[in-house]
Amino acid sequence: MTTLVVFGADGLLGRALAEVALPAGWRRRLVGRRQADIRNGGQVLSALAGLSRAVVVNAAAYTAVDKAESEPELAFAVNRDGVAHLAGHLAVLGIPLIHMSTDYVFDGQRKSPYAEDAEPAPLSVYGNSKLAGERAVLRAAQTNAVVRTSRVFGRHGRCFPQLVLELGRQRHTLSMVDDQIACPTPADDLARALVRMAAHMIAPQDAGRISGLYHYCGEGPVSWYDFAAALSTRAEQHGIRLSPLRAIPSRDYPQPARRPSWSALACDRLRRDCGILPPDWRQGLSEYLPGWLDV
């Protein structure tokens, strides 16, 4: 029996991993914040007790991008130090780790998708803390993998489309930034990809081969404005008319943390190593929408 252990199980991705189908002979162990804070070694070891054959997915993170600018110590304590502690314990136990990271490790200065070997250059405290966590994971064991993703949205937890649906029924107009480009990622597709990746990591024929940096995100770069427009069109098909959208530059919507203007990710390595293709984020919008609208 193989165990998929999910840290950060109460988050958006964690809840998707709680529902995703597992291969025959697998079971899951869900570890939320109440069960273990990854900064606490004793709690982490308790969460891992009794495991023999397992793969861990770490979706636990400090994700308050703007707030991190005013509390960098906490961001680094979770995203760097906590991750390093978790990876260290797993290395001793001989359990491989898939650690989730972000497109915010890049500065957005290029206009073509970033491959895994592109040089990172974070613009924010959050991005720097996530990059530090990536490096800790890859230092801890050669069998570990880091998966960078982008703009994850899903049926559980707060995400951008839910915010658009909420505000679009409250305000006269919605202003959306049109000069920050990335690739939205449906959480259910990401969860399925991670399970397939975990299975490859412990398969005898793939032992040690599935490791290092990977990217996984939706197919097709899009701005926040165009992402919201696609959602608005689909909502109207369900009889929900949202407020008109207004495109604005990011300078008209100042935020404490700087974001990359272009952070589309190239997913070629995951396709090559595991046969996993990028998802269609538009299909994800259509699938999730009825649940968001409670129809």
Stockholm file with secondary structure:
# STOCKHOLM 1.0

chainA/1-295         MTTLVVFGADGLLGRALAEVALPAGWRRRLVGRRQADIRNGGQVLSALAGLSRAVVVNAAAYTAVDKAESEPELAFAVNRDGVAHLAGHLAVLGIPLIHMSTDYVFDGQRKSPYAEDAEPAPLSVYGNSKLAGERAVLRAAQTNAVVRTSRVFGRHGRCFPQLVLELGRQRHTLSMVDDQIACPTPADDLARALVRMAAHMIAPQDAGRISGLYHYCGEGPVSWYDFAAALSTRAEQHGIRLSPLRAIPSRDYPQPARRPSWSALACDRLRRDCGILPPDWRQGLSEYLPGWLDV
#=GR chainA/1-295 SS CEEEEEESTTSHHHHHHHHSCCCTTEEEEEECTTTCCTTCHHHHHHHHTTCSSEEEEECCCCCCTTGGGTCHHHHHIIIIIIHHHHHHHHHHHTCCEEEEEEGGGSCCCCSSCBCTTSCCCCCSHHHHHHHHHHHHHHHHCTTCEEEEECSEECSSSCCHHHHHHHHHTTSSCEEEESSCEECCEEHHHHHHHHHHHHHHHHSGGGTTTSCEEEECCCSSCEEHHHHHHHHHHHHHHTTCCCCCEEEECGGGSCCSSCCCSBCCBCCHHHHHHHCCCCCCHHHHHHHHHHHHHTC
#=GC SS_cons         CEEEEEESTTSHHHHHHHHSCCCTTEEEEEECTTTCCTTCHHHHHHHHTTCSSEEEEECCCCCCTTGGGTCHHHHHIIIIIIHHHHHHHHHHHTCCEEEEEEGGGSCCCCSSCBCTTSCCCCCSHHHHHHHHHHHHHHHHCTTCEEEEECSEECSSSCCHHHHHHHHHTTSSCEEEESSCEECCEEHHHHHHHHHHHHHHHHSGGGTTTSCEEEECCCSSCEEHHHHHHHHHHHHHHTTCCCCCEEEECGGGSCCSSCCCSBCCBCCHHHHHHHCCCCCCHHHHHHHHHHHHHTC
//
